[in-house]
Amino acid sequence: MPKIKVDDLEYNTEDMSEEALEQIRSLQFLETQLAQLRQEIAVCQTAQRTYAAALKAEIDRAGLEPVADTEAEGD
């Protein structure tokens, strides 16, 4: 008998209405989508770090110096 856990309580899915089973299917779909989005976020974060490192390397290669903070100078 398949079971599902809701709020730390187990229920037999065979005892559930078709509406409840549809909610389970929707939750399962969303869990799959969220997992896929988490993977996409991880890829984007990796790319972000790579681009930031490449930018820093280019700044260092060019010997650029940071711009002085004009607000601090005006105080």
mmJSON file of the N, C-alpha and C atoms, coordinates in Angstrom:
{"data_MODEL":{"atom_site":{
"group_PDB":["ATOM","ATOM","ATOM","ATOM","ATOM","ATOM","ATOM","ATOM","ATOM","ATOM","ATOM","ATOM","ATOM","ATOM","ATOM","ATOM","ATOM","ATOM","ATOM","ATOM","ATOM","ATOM","ATOM","ATOM","ATOM","ATOM","ATOM","ATOM","ATOM","ATOM","ATOM","ATOM","ATOM","ATOM","ATOM","ATOM","ATOM","ATOM","ATOM","ATOM","ATOM","ATOM","ATOM","ATOM","ATOM","ATOM","ATOM","ATOM","ATOM","ATOM","ATOM","ATOM","ATOM","ATOM","ATOM","ATOM","ATOM","ATOM","ATOM","ATOM","ATOM","ATOM","ATOM","ATOM","ATOM","ATOM","ATOM","ATOM","ATOM","ATOM","ATOM","ATOM","ATOM","ATOM","ATOM","ATOM","ATOM","ATOM","ATOM","ATOM","ATOM","ATOM","ATOM","ATOM","ATOM","ATOM","ATOM","ATOM","ATOM","ATOM","ATOM","ATOM","ATOM","ATOM","ATOM","ATOM","ATOM","ATOM","ATOM","ATOM","ATOM","ATOM","ATOM","ATOM","ATOM","ATOM","ATOM","ATOM","ATOM","ATOM","ATOM","ATOM","ATOM","ATOM","ATOM","ATOM","ATOM","ATOM","ATOM","ATOM","ATOM","ATOM","ATOM","ATOM","ATOM","ATOM","ATOM","ATOM","ATOM","ATOM","ATOM","ATOM","ATOM","ATOM","ATOM","ATOM","ATOM","ATOM","ATOM","ATOM","ATOM","ATOM","ATOM","ATOM","ATOM","ATOM","ATOM","ATOM","ATOM","ATOM","ATOM","ATOM","ATOM","ATOM","ATOM","ATOM","ATOM","ATOM","ATOM","ATOM","ATOM","ATOM","ATOM","ATOM","ATOM","ATOM","ATOM","ATOM","ATOM","ATOM","ATOM","ATOM","ATOM","ATOM","ATOM","ATOM","ATOM","ATOM","ATOM","ATOM","ATOM","ATOM","ATOM","ATOM","ATOM","ATOM","ATOM","ATOM","ATOM","ATOM","ATOM","ATOM","ATOM","ATOM","ATOM","ATOM","ATOM","ATOM","ATOM","ATOM","ATOM","ATOM","ATOM","ATOM","ATOM","ATOM","ATOM","ATOM","ATOM","ATOM","ATOM","ATOM","ATOM","ATOM","ATOM","ATOM","ATOM","ATOM","ATOM","ATOM","ATOM","ATOM","ATOM","ATOM","ATOM"],
"id":[1,2,3,4,5,6,7,8,9,10,11,12,13,14,15,16,17,18,19,20,21,22,23,24,25,26,27,28,29,30,31,32,33,34,35,36,37,38,39,40,41,42,43,44,45,46,47,48,49,50,51,52,53,54,55,56,57,58,59,60,61,62,63,64,65,66,67,68,69,70,71,72,73,74,75,76,77,78,79,80,81,82,83,84,85,86,87,88,89,90,91,92,93,94,95,96,97,98,99,100,101,102,103,104,105,106,107,108,109,110,111,112,113,114,115,116,117,118,119,120,121,122,123,124,125,126,127,128,129,130,131,132,133,134,135,136,137,138,139,140,141,142,143,144,145,146,147,148,149,150,151,152,153,154,155,156,157,158,159,160,161,162,163,164,165,166,167,168,169,170,171,172,173,174,175,176,177,178,179,180,181,182,183,184,185,186,187,188,189,190,191,192,193,194,195,196,197,198,199,200,201,202,203,204,205,206,207,208,209,210,211,212,213,214,215,216,217,218,219,220,221,222,223,224,225],
"type_symbol":["N","C","C","N","C","C","N","C","C","N","C","C","N","C","C","N","C","C","N","C","C","N","C","C","N","C","C","N","C","C","N","C","C","N","C","C","N","C","C","N","C","C","N","C","C","N","C","C","N","C","C","N","C","C","N","C","C","N","C","C","N","C","C","N","C","C","N","C","C","N","C","C","N","C","C","N","C","C","N","C","C","N","C","C","N","C","C","N","C","C","N","C","C","N","C","C","N","C","C","N","C","C","N","C","C","N","C","C","N","C","C","N","C","C","N","C","C","N","C","C","N","C","C","N","C","C","N","C","C","N","C","C","N","C","C","N","C","C","N","C","C","N","C","C","N","C","C","N","C","C","N","C","C","N","C","C","N","C","C","N","C","C","N","C","C","N","C","C","N","C","C","N","C","C","N","C","C","N","C","C","N","C","C","N","C","C","N","C","C","N","C","C","N","C","C","N","C","C","N","C","C","N","C","C","N","C","C","N","C","C","N","C","C","N","C","C","N","C","C","N","C","C","N","C","C"],
"label_atom_id":["N","CA","C","N","CA","C","N","CA","C","N","CA","C","N","CA","C","N","CA","C","N","CA","C","N","CA","C","N","CA","C","N","CA","C","N","CA","C","N","CA","C","N","CA","C","N","CA","C","N","CA","C","N","CA","C","N","CA","C","N","CA","C","N","CA","C","N","CA","C","N","CA","C","N","CA","C","N","CA","C","N","CA","C","N","CA","C","N","CA","C","N","CA","C","N","CA","C","N","CA","C","N","CA","C","N","CA","C","N","CA","C","N","CA","C","N","CA","C","N","CA","C","N","CA","C","N","CA","C","N","CA","C","N","CA","C","N","CA","C","N","CA","C","N","CA","C","N","CA","C","N","CA","C","N","CA","C","N","CA","C","N","CA","C","N","CA","C","N","CA","C","N","CA","C","N","CA","C","N","CA","C","N","CA","C","N","CA","C","N","CA","C","N","CA","C","N","CA","C","N","CA","C","N","CA","C","N","CA","C","N","CA","C","N","CA","C","N","CA","C","N","CA","C","N","CA","C","N","CA","C","N","CA","C","N","CA","C","N","CA","C","N","CA","C","N","CA","C","N","CA","C","N","CA","C","N","CA","C","N","CA","C"],
"label_alt_id":[null,null,null,null,null,null,null,null,null,null,null,null,null,null,null,null,null,null,null,null,null,null,null,null,null,null,null,null,null,null,null,null,null,null,null,null,null,null,null,null,null,null,null,null,null,null,null,null,null,null,null,null,null,null,null,null,null,null,null,null,null,null,null,null,null,null,null,null,null,null,null,null,null,null,null,null,null,null,null,null,null,null,null,null,null,null,null,null,null,null,null,null,null,null,null,null,null,null,null,null,null,null,null,null,null,null,null,null,null,null,null,null,null,null,null,null,null,null,null,null,null,null,null,null,null,null,null,null,null,null,null,null,null,null,null,null,null,null,null,null,null,null,null,null,null,null,null,null,null,null,null,null,null,null,null,null,null,null,null,null,null,null,null,null,null,null,null,null,null,null,null,null,null,null,null,null,null,null,null,null,null,null,null,null,null,null,null,null,null,null,null,null,null,null,null,null,null,null,null,null,null,null,null,null,null,null,null,null,null,null,null,null,null,null,null,null,null,null,null,null,null,null,null,null,null],
"label_comp_id":["MET","MET","MET","PRO","PRO","PRO","LYS","LYS","LYS","ILE","ILE","ILE","LYS","LYS","LYS","VAL","VAL","VAL","ASP","ASP","ASP","ASP","ASP","ASP","LEU","LEU","LEU","GLU","GLU","GLU","TYR","TYR","TYR","ASN","ASN","ASN","THR","THR","THR","GLU","GLU","GLU","ASP","ASP","ASP","MET","MET","MET","SER","SER","SER","GLU","GLU","GLU","GLU","GLU","GLU","ALA","ALA","ALA","LEU","LEU","LEU","GLU","GLU","GLU","GLN","GLN","GLN","ILE","ILE","ILE","ARG","ARG","ARG","SER","SER","SER","LEU","LEU","LEU","GLN","GLN","GLN","PHE","PHE","PHE","LEU","LEU","LEU","GLU","GLU","GLU","THR","THR","THR","GLN","GLN","GLN","LEU","LEU","LEU","ALA","ALA","ALA","GLN","GLN","GLN","LEU","LEU","LEU","ARG","ARG","ARG","GLN","GLN","GLN","GLU","GLU","GLU","ILE","ILE","ILE","ALA","ALA","ALA","VAL","VAL","VAL","CYS","CYS","CYS","GLN","GLN","GLN","THR","THR","THR","ALA","ALA","ALA","GLN","GLN","GLN","ARG","ARG","ARG","THR","THR","THR","TYR","TYR","TYR","ALA","ALA","ALA","ALA","ALA","ALA","ALA","ALA","ALA","LEU","LEU","LEU","LYS","LYS","LYS","ALA","ALA","ALA","GLU","GLU","GLU","ILE","ILE","ILE","ASP","ASP","ASP","ARG","ARG","ARG","ALA","ALA","ALA","GLY","GLY","GLY","LEU","LEU","LEU","GLU","GLU","GLU","PRO","PRO","PRO","VAL","VAL","VAL","ALA","ALA","ALA","ASP","ASP","ASP","THR","THR","THR","GLU","GLU","GLU","ALA","ALA","ALA","GLU","GLU","GLU","GLY","GLY","GLY","ASP","ASP","ASP"],
"label_asym_id":["A","A","A","A","A","A","A","A","A","A","A","A","A","A","A","A","A","A","A","A","A","A","A","A","A","A","A","A","A","A","A","A","A","A","A","A","A","A","A","A","A","A","A","A","A","A","A","A","A","A","A","A","A","A","A","A","A","A","A","A","A","A","A","A","A","A","A","A","A","A","A","A","A","A","A","A","A","A","A","A","A","A","A","A","A","A","A","A","A","A","A","A","A","A","A","A","A","A","A","A","A","A","A","A","A","A","A","A","A","A","A","A","A","A","A","A","A","A","A","A","A","A","A","A","A","A","A","A","A","A","A","A","A","A","A","A","A","A","A","A","A","A","A","A","A","A","A","A","A","A","A","A","A","A","A","A","A","A","A","A","A","A","A","A","A","A","A","A","A","A","A","A","A","A","A","A","A","A","A","A","A","A","A","A","A","A","A","A","A","A","A","A","A","A","A","A","A","A","A","A","A","A","A","A","A","A","A","A","A","A","A","A","A","A","A","A","A","A","A","A","A","A","A","A","A"],
"label_entity_id":["1","1","1","1","1","1","1","1","1","1","1","1","1","1","1","1","1","1","1","1","1","1","1","1","1","1","1","1","1","1","1","1","1","1","1","1","1","1","1","1","1","1","1","1","1","1","1","1","1","1","1","1","1","1","1","1","1","1","1","1","1","1","1","1","1","1","1","1","1","1","1","1","1","1","1","1","1","1","1","1","1","1","1","1","1","1","1","1","1","1","1","1","1","1","1","1","1","1","1","1","1","1","1","1","1","1","1","1","1","1","1","1","1","1","1","1","1","1","1","1","1","1","1","1","1","1","1","1","1","1","1","1","1","1","1","1","1","1","1","1","1","1","1","1","1","1","1","1","1","1","1","1","1","1","1","1","1","1","1","1","1","1","1","1","1","1","1","1","1","1","1","1","1","1","1","1","1","1","1","1","1","1","1","1","1","1","1","1","1","1","1","1","1","1","1","1","1","1","1","1","1","1","1","1","1","1","1","1","1","1","1","1","1","1","1","1","1","1","1","1","1","1","1","1","1"],
"label_seq_id":[1,1,1,2,2,2,3,3,3,4,4,4,5,5,5,6,6,6,7,7,7,8,8,8,9,9,9,10,10,10,11,11,11,12,12,12,13,13,13,14,14,14,15,15,15,16,16,16,17,17,17,18,18,18,19,19,19,20,20,20,21,21,21,22,22,22,23,23,23,24,24,24,25,25,25,26,26,26,27,27,27,28,28,28,29,29,29,30,30,30,31,31,31,32,32,32,33,33,33,34,34,34,35,35,35,36,36,36,37,37,37,38,38,38,39,39,39,40,40,40,41,41,41,42,42,42,43,43,43,44,44,44,45,45,45,46,46,46,47,47,47,48,48,48,49,49,49,50,50,50,51,51,51,52,52,52,53,53,53,54,54,54,55,55,55,56,56,56,57,57,57,58,58,58,59,59,59,60,60,60,61,61,61,62,62,62,63,63,63,64,64,64,65,65,65,66,66,66,67,67,67,68,68,68,69,69,69,70,70,70,71,71,71,72,72,72,73,73,73,74,74,74,75,75,75],
"pdbx_PDB_ins_code":[null,null,null,null,null,null,null,null,null,null,null,null,null,null,null,null,null,null,null,null,null,null,null,null,null,null,null,null,null,null,null,null,null,null,null,null,null,null,null,null,null,null,null,null,null,null,null,null,null,null,null,null,null,null,null,null,null,null,null,null,null,null,null,null,null,null,null,null,null,null,null,null,null,null,null,null,null,null,null,null,null,null,null,null,null,null,null,null,null,null,null,null,null,null,null,null,null,null,null,null,null,null,null,null,null,null,null,null,null,null,null,null,null,null,null,null,null,null,null,null,null,null,null,null,null,null,null,null,null,null,null,null,null,null,null,null,null,null,null,null,null,null,null,null,null,null,null,null,null,null,null,null,null,null,null,null,null,null,null,null,null,null,null,null,null,null,null,null,null,null,null,null,null,null,null,null,null,null,null,null,null,null,null,null,null,null,null,null,null,null,null,null,null,null,null,null,null,null,null,null,null,null,null,null,null,null,null,null,null,null,null,null,null,null,null,null,null,null,null,null,null,null,null,null,null],
"Cartn_x":[0.844,0.0,0.898,0.861,1.675,1.243,2.234,1.956,2.564,2.026,2.58,2.629,3.671,3.824,3.455,2.554,2.125,2.222,3.013,3.209,3.615,4.56,5.106,4.094,2.982,1.993,1.86,1.805,1.679,0.221,-0.088,-1.431,-1.319,-2.295,-2.367,-2.978,-2.275,-2.799,-4.009,-4.097,-5.241,-6.558,-6.459,-7.659,-8.046,-7.263,-7.48,-8.408,-9.055,-9.939,-9.103,-9.771,-9.088,-8.548,-9.259,-8.791,-7.498,-7.425,-6.2,-5.047,-5.327,-4.279,-3.782,-4.688,-4.287,-3.368,-3.661,-2.792,-1.408,-1.364,-0.08,0.701,0.019,0.692,1.217,0.437,0.88,2.098,2.08,3.239,4.484,4.309,5.443,6.01,5.133,5.576,6.371,5.846,6.525,7.863,7.946,9.219,10.259,9.829,10.733,11.18,10.237,10.563,11.517,11.277,12.161,13.57,13.68,15.003,15.729,15.0,15.598,16.032,15.208,15.567,16.785,16.875,18.054,19.317,19.217,20.365,20.734,19.73,19.985,20.617,20.155,20.736,22.196,22.501,23.886,24.768,24.265,25.018,25.243,24.205,24.33,25.305,25.279,26.205,27.642,27.854,29.194,29.657,28.783,29.126,29.404,28.617,28.819,30.197,30.583,31.913,33.011,32.802,33.804,33.956,32.842,32.904,33.548,33.211,33.799,35.306,35.742,37.175,37.876,37.241,37.83,37.927,36.912,36.946,38.081,38.209,39.284,40.642,40.8,42.073,42.368,41.353,41.551,41.907,41.262,41.59,43.036,43.427,44.808,45.8,45.474,46.362,46.561,45.492,45.565,46.2,46.405,47.011,46.111,44.812,43.874,43.844,43.676,43.57,42.135,41.669,40.298,40.134,38.938,38.614,38.421,38.906,38.748,37.291,36.882,35.494,35.31,34.563,34.389,33.536,32.618,31.809,32.693,33.601,34.491,35.378,35.786,36.648,35.886,34.583,33.783,33.324,33.448,32.981,33.896],
"Cartn_y":[-1.173,0.0,1.247,2.083,3.301,4.271,4.918,5.864,7.217,8.236,9.587,10.171,10.98,11.616,13.09,13.536,14.938,15.38,16.407,16.902,15.772,14.966,13.851,12.751,12.724,11.651,10.923,9.59,8.797,8.492,8.523,8.215,7.22,6.33,5.413,6.144,6.164,6.86,6.142,4.85,4.094,4.539,5.18,5.648,7.07,7.699,9.11,9.273,10.422,10.761,11.095,11.149,11.509,12.932,13.813,15.19,15.229,14.413,14.365,13.801,12.778,12.198,13.208,14.037,15.079,16.092,16.416,17.322,16.697,15.4,14.704,14.787,14.53,14.613,16.028,17.025,18.419,18.711,18.231,18.425,17.729,16.519,15.796,16.537,17.064,17.847,19.062,19.774,20.97,20.64,19.527,19.115,18.856,18.247,18.021,19.346,20.256,21.566,22.339,22.303,22.991,22.418,21.097,20.47,20.927,21.011,21.474,22.942,23.763,25.171,25.32,24.489,24.537,24.203,23.246,22.897,24.061,24.707,25.854,27.002,27.225,28.264,27.944,26.69,26.293,26.564,26.277,26.548,28.052,28.845,30.303,30.862,30.341,30.816,30.478,29.308,28.931,29.877,30.152,31.082,32.475,32.913,34.23,34.33,33.303,33.309,33.307,32.565,32.501,33.856,34.514,35.838,36.855,36.811,37.743,37.524,36.272,35.979,36.448,36.261,36.716,38.239,38.924,40.387,40.857,40.248,40.622,40.374,39.259,38.966,40.019,40.44,41.458,42.806,43.147,44.391,44.348,43.217,43.067,43.124,42.456,42.44,43.855,44.648,46.007,46.965,46.516,47.372,48.511,48.323,49.374,49.542,50.78,51.1,51.486,51.22,51.601,53.122,53.574,55.004,55.411,56.579,57.081,57.346,57.1,57.344,58.832,59.501,60.959,61.376,60.537,60.885,61.006,60.089,60.123,61.356,61.773,62.947,64.232,64.269,65.473,65.688,64.707,64.837,65.676],
"Cartn_z":[0.0,0.0,0.0,-1.064,-1.089,0.01,0.582,1.664,1.319,1.967,1.846,3.245,3.467,4.771,4.637,5.516,5.566,7.019,7.274,8.644,9.596,9.145,9.934,10.25,9.551,9.712,8.382,8.431,7.217,6.905,5.606,5.136,3.981,3.875,2.748,1.566,0.467,-0.707,-1.292,-1.039,-1.554,-0.906,0.252,0.952,0.55,-0.296,-0.633,-1.824,-1.83,-2.947,-4.176,-5.303,-6.548,-6.45,-5.766,-5.592,-4.789,-3.732,-2.927,-3.747,-4.55,-5.395,-6.429,-6.923,-7.873,-7.191,-5.94,-5.182,-4.998,-4.745,-4.612,-5.919,-7.04,-8.342,-8.594,-8.216,-8.387,-7.525,-6.3,-5.41,-5.963,-6.476,-7.046,-8.25,-9.096,-10.254,-9.8,-8.793,-8.304,-7.667,-6.967,-6.375,-7.453,-8.558,-9.688,-10.292,-10.467,-11.03,-10.126,-8.822,-7.88,-7.912,-8.014,-8.096,-9.356,-10.452,-11.707,-11.582,-10.973,-10.788,-9.876,-8.836,-7.966,-8.747,-9.661,-10.494,-11.413,-11.986,-12.853,-12.061,-10.84,-9.987,-9.703,-9.429,-9.158,-10.377,-11.565,-12.793,-12.943,-12.702,-12.818,-11.789,-10.565,-9.546,-9.913,-10.494,-10.94,-12.045,-12.992,-14.07,-13.514,-12.549,-11.939,-11.301,-10.552,-9.924,-10.973,-12.048,-13.121,-13.8,-14.11,-14.731,-13.795,-12.524,-11.559,-11.453,-11.437,-11.372,-12.641,-13.792,-15.057,-15.089,-14.564,-14.505,-13.599,-12.433,-11.515,-12.145,-12.836,-13.51,-14.578,-15.308,-16.349,-15.723,-14.608,-13.903,-13.409,-12.831,-12.355,-13.517,-14.632,-15.799,-16.346,-16.32,-16.846,-15.843,-14.613,-13.597,-13.152,-13.241,-12.848,-11.338,-10.914,-9.487,-9.174,-7.97,-7.612,-7.591,-7.883,-7.863,-6.407,-6.051,-4.689,-4.397,-3.177,-2.76,-2.555,-3.444,-3.365,-2.176,-1.718,-0.549,0.697,0.874,2.04,1.995,0.815,0.693,0.997,0.68,0.869,2.297,3.17,4.552,5.395],
"occupancy":[1.0,1.0,1.0,1.0,1.0,1.0,1.0,1.0,1.0,1.0,1.0,1.0,1.0,1.0,1.0,1.0,1.0,1.0,1.0,1.0,1.0,1.0,1.0,1.0,1.0,1.0,1.0,1.0,1.0,1.0,1.0,1.0,1.0,1.0,1.0,1.0,1.0,1.0,1.0,1.0,1.0,1.0,1.0,1.0,1.0,1.0,1.0,1.0,1.0,1.0,1.0,1.0,1.0,1.0,1.0,1.0,1.0,1.0,1.0,1.0,1.0,1.0,1.0,1.0,1.0,1.0,1.0,1.0,1.0,1.0,1.0,1.0,1.0,1.0,1.0,1.0,1.0,1.0,1.0,1.0,1.0,1.0,1.0,1.0,1.0,1.0,1.0,1.0,1.0,1.0,1.0,1.0,1.0,1.0,1.0,1.0,1.0,1.0,1.0,1.0,1.0,1.0,1.0,1.0,1.0,1.0,1.0,1.0,1.0,1.0,1.0,1.0,1.0,1.0,1.0,1.0,1.0,1.0,1.0,1.0,1.0,1.0,1.0,1.0,1.0,1.0,1.0,1.0,1.0,1.0,1.0,1.0,1.0,1.0,1.0,1.0,1.0,1.0,1.0,1.0,1.0,1.0,1.0,1.0,1.0,1.0,1.0,1.0,1.0,1.0,1.0,1.0,1.0,1.0,1.0,1.0,1.0,1.0,1.0,1.0,1.0,1.0,1.0,1.0,1.0,1.0,1.0,1.0,1.0,1.0,1.0,1.0,1.0,1.0,1.0,1.0,1.0,1.0,1.0,1.0,1.0,1.0,1.0,1.0,1.0,1.0,1.0,1.0,1.0,1.0,1.0,1.0,1.0,1.0,1.0,1.0,1.0,1.0,1.0,1.0,1.0,1.0,1.0,1.0,1.0,1.0,1.0,1.0,1.0,1.0,1.0,1.0,1.0,1.0,1.0,1.0,1.0,1.0,1.0,1.0,1.0,1.0,1.0,1.0,1.0],
"B_iso_or_equiv":[0.0,0.0,0.0,0.0,0.0,0.0,0.0,0.0,0.0,0.0,0.0,0.0,0.0,0.0,0.0,0.0,0.0,0.0,0.0,0.0,0.0,0.0,0.0,0.0,0.0,0.0,0.0,0.0,0.0,0.0,0.0,0.0,0.0,0.0,0.0,0.0,0.0,0.0,0.0,0.0,0.0,0.0,0.0,0.0,0.0,0.0,0.0,0.0,0.0,0.0,0.0,0.0,0.0,0.0,0.0,0.0,0.0,0.0,0.0,0.0,0.0,0.0,0.0,0.0,0.0,0.0,0.0,0.0,0.0,0.0,0.0,0.0,0.0,0.0,0.0,0.0,0.0,0.0,0.0,0.0,0.0,0.0,0.0,0.0,0.0,0.0,0.0,0.0,0.0,0.0,0.0,0.0,0.0,0.0,0.0,0.0,0.0,0.0,0.0,0.0,0.0,0.0,0.0,0.0,0.0,0.0,0.0,0.0,0.0,0.0,0.0,0.0,0.0,0.0,0.0,0.0,0.0,0.0,0.0,0.0,0.0,0.0,0.0,0.0,0.0,0.0,0.0,0.0,0.0,0.0,0.0,0.0,0.0,0.0,0.0,0.0,0.0,0.0,0.0,0.0,0.0,0.0,0.0,0.0,0.0,0.0,0.0,0.0,0.0,0.0,0.0,0.0,0.0,0.0,0.0,0.0,0.0,0.0,0.0,0.0,0.0,0.0,0.0,0.0,0.0,0.0,0.0,0.0,0.0,0.0,0.0,0.0,0.0,0.0,0.0,0.0,0.0,0.0,0.0,0.0,0.0,0.0,0.0,0.0,0.0,0.0,0.0,0.0,0.0,0.0,0.0,0.0,0.0,0.0,0.0,0.0,0.0,0.0,0.0,0.0,0.0,0.0,0.0,0.0,0.0,0.0,0.0,0.0,0.0,0.0,0.0,0.0,0.0,0.0,0.0,0.0,0.0,0.0,0.0,0.0,0.0,0.0,0.0,0.0,0.0],
"pdbx_formal_charge":[null,null,null,null,null,null,null,null,null,null,null,null,null,null,null,null,null,null,null,null,null,null,null,null,null,null,null,null,null,null,null,null,null,null,null,null,null,null,null,null,null,null,null,null,null,null,null,null,null,null,null,null,null,null,null,null,null,null,null,null,null,null,null,null,null,null,null,null,null,null,null,null,null,null,null,null,null,null,null,null,null,null,null,null,null,null,null,null,null,null,null,null,null,null,null,null,null,null,null,null,null,null,null,null,null,null,null,null,null,null,null,null,null,null,null,null,null,null,null,null,null,null,null,null,null,null,null,null,null,null,null,null,null,null,null,null,null,null,null,null,null,null,null,null,null,null,null,null,null,null,null,null,null,null,null,null,null,null,null,null,null,null,null,null,null,null,null,null,null,null,null,null,null,null,null,null,null,null,null,null,null,null,null,null,null,null,null,null,null,null,null,null,null,null,null,null,null,null,null,null,null,null,null,null,null,null,null,null,null,null,null,null,null,null,null,null,null,null,null,null,null,null,null,null,null],
"auth_seq_id":[1,1,1,2,2,2,3,3,3,4,4,4,5,5,5,6,6,6,7,7,7,8,8,8,9,9,9,10,10,10,11,11,11,12,12,12,13,13,13,14,14,14,15,15,15,16,16,16,17,17,17,18,18,18,19,19,19,20,20,20,21,21,21,22,22,22,23,23,23,24,24,24,25,25,25,26,26,26,27,27,27,28,28,28,29,29,29,30,30,30,31,31,31,32,32,32,33,33,33,34,34,34,35,35,35,36,36,36,37,37,37,38,38,38,39,39,39,40,40,40,41,41,41,42,42,42,43,43,43,44,44,44,45,45,45,46,46,46,47,47,47,48,48,48,49,49,49,50,50,50,51,51,51,52,52,52,53,53,53,54,54,54,55,55,55,56,56,56,57,57,57,58,58,58,59,59,59,60,60,60,61,61,61,62,62,62,63,63,63,64,64,64,65,65,65,66,66,66,67,67,67,68,68,68,69,69,69,70,70,70,71,71,71,72,72,72,73,73,73,74,74,74,75,75,75],
"auth_comp_id":["MET","MET","MET","PRO","PRO","PRO","LYS","LYS","LYS","ILE","ILE","ILE","LYS","LYS","LYS","VAL","VAL","VAL","ASP","ASP","ASP","ASP","ASP","ASP","LEU","LEU","LEU","GLU","GLU","GLU","TYR","TYR","TYR","ASN","ASN","ASN","THR","THR","THR","GLU","GLU","GLU","ASP","ASP","ASP","MET","MET","MET","SER","SER","SER","GLU","GLU","GLU","GLU","GLU","GLU","ALA","ALA","ALA","LEU","LEU","LEU","GLU","GLU","GLU","GLN","GLN","GLN","ILE","ILE","ILE","ARG","ARG","ARG","SER","SER","SER","LEU","LEU","LEU","GLN","GLN","GLN","PHE","PHE","PHE","LEU","LEU","LEU","GLU","GLU","GLU","THR","THR","THR","GLN","GLN","GLN","LEU","LEU","LEU","ALA","ALA","ALA","GLN","GLN","GLN","LEU","LEU","LEU","ARG","ARG","ARG","GLN","GLN","GLN","GLU","GLU","GLU","ILE","ILE","ILE","ALA","ALA","ALA","VAL","VAL","VAL","CYS","CYS","CYS","GLN","GLN","GLN","THR","THR","THR","ALA","ALA","ALA","GLN","GLN","GLN","ARG","ARG","ARG","THR","THR","THR","TYR","TYR","TYR","ALA","ALA","ALA","ALA","ALA","ALA","ALA","ALA","ALA","LEU","LEU","LEU","LYS","LYS","LYS","ALA","ALA","ALA","GLU","GLU","GLU","ILE","ILE","ILE","ASP","ASP","ASP","ARG","ARG","ARG","ALA","ALA","ALA","GLY","GLY","GLY","LEU","LEU","LEU","GLU","GLU","GLU","PRO","PRO","PRO","VAL","VAL","VAL","ALA","ALA","ALA","ASP","ASP","ASP","THR","THR","THR","GLU","GLU","GLU","ALA","ALA","ALA","GLU","GLU","GLU","GLY","GLY","GLY","ASP","ASP","ASP"],
"auth_asym_id":["A","A","A","A","A","A","A","A","A","A","A","A","A","A","A","A","A","A","A","A","A","A","A","A","A","A","A","A","A","A","A","A","A","A","A","A","A","A","A","A","A","A","A","A","A","A","A","A","A","A","A","A","A","A","A","A","A","A","A","A","A","A","A","A","A","A","A","A","A","A","A","A","A","A","A","A","A","A","A","A","A","A","A","A","A","A","A","A","A","A","A","A","A","A","A","A","A","A","A","A","A","A","A","A","A","A","A","A","A","A","A","A","A","A","A","A","A","A","A","A","A","A","A","A","A","A","A","A","A","A","A","A","A","A","A","A","A","A","A","A","A","A","A","A","A","A","A","A","A","A","A","A","A","A","A","A","A","A","A","A","A","A","A","A","A","A","A","A","A","A","A","A","A","A","A","A","A","A","A","A","A","A","A","A","A","A","A","A","A","A","A","A","A","A","A","A","A","A","A","A","A","A","A","A","A","A","A","A","A","A","A","A","A","A","A","A","A","A","A","A","A","A","A","A","A"],
"auth_atom_id":["N","CA","C","N","CA","C","N","CA","C","N","CA","C","N","CA","C","N","CA","C","N","CA","C","N","CA","C","N","CA","C","N","CA","C","N","CA","C","N","CA","C","N","CA","C","N","CA","C","N","CA","C","N","CA","C","N","CA","C","N","CA","C","N","CA","C","N","CA","C","N","CA","C","N","CA","C","N","CA","C","N","CA","C","N","CA","C","N","CA","C","N","CA","C","N","CA","C","N","CA","C","N","CA","C","N","CA","C","N","CA","C","N","CA","C","N","CA","C","N","CA","C","N","CA","C","N","CA","C","N","CA","C","N","CA","C","N","CA","C","N","CA","C","N","CA","C","N","CA","C","N","CA","C","N","CA","C","N","CA","C","N","CA","C","N","CA","C","N","CA","C","N","CA","C","N","CA","C","N","CA","C","N","CA","C","N","CA","C","N","CA","C","N","CA","C","N","CA","C","N","CA","C","N","CA","C","N","CA","C","N","CA","C","N","CA","C","N","CA","C","N","CA","C","N","CA","C","N","CA","C","N","CA","C","N","CA","C","N","CA","C","N","CA","C","N","CA","C","N","CA","C","N","CA","C","N","CA","C","N","CA","C"],
"pdbx_PDB_model_num":[1,1,1,1,1,1,1,1,1,1,1,1,1,1,1,1,1,1,1,1,1,1,1,1,1,1,1,1,1,1,1,1,1,1,1,1,1,1,1,1,1,1,1,1,1,1,1,1,1,1,1,1,1,1,1,1,1,1,1,1,1,1,1,1,1,1,1,1,1,1,1,1,1,1,1,1,1,1,1,1,1,1,1,1,1,1,1,1,1,1,1,1,1,1,1,1,1,1,1,1,1,1,1,1,1,1,1,1,1,1,1,1,1,1,1,1,1,1,1,1,1,1,1,1,1,1,1,1,1,1,1,1,1,1,1,1,1,1,1,1,1,1,1,1,1,1,1,1,1,1,1,1,1,1,1,1,1,1,1,1,1,1,1,1,1,1,1,1,1,1,1,1,1,1,1,1,1,1,1,1,1,1,1,1,1,1,1,1,1,1,1,1,1,1,1,1,1,1,1,1,1,1,1,1,1,1,1,1,1,1,1,1,1,1,1,1,1,1,1,1,1,1,1,1,1]
}}}
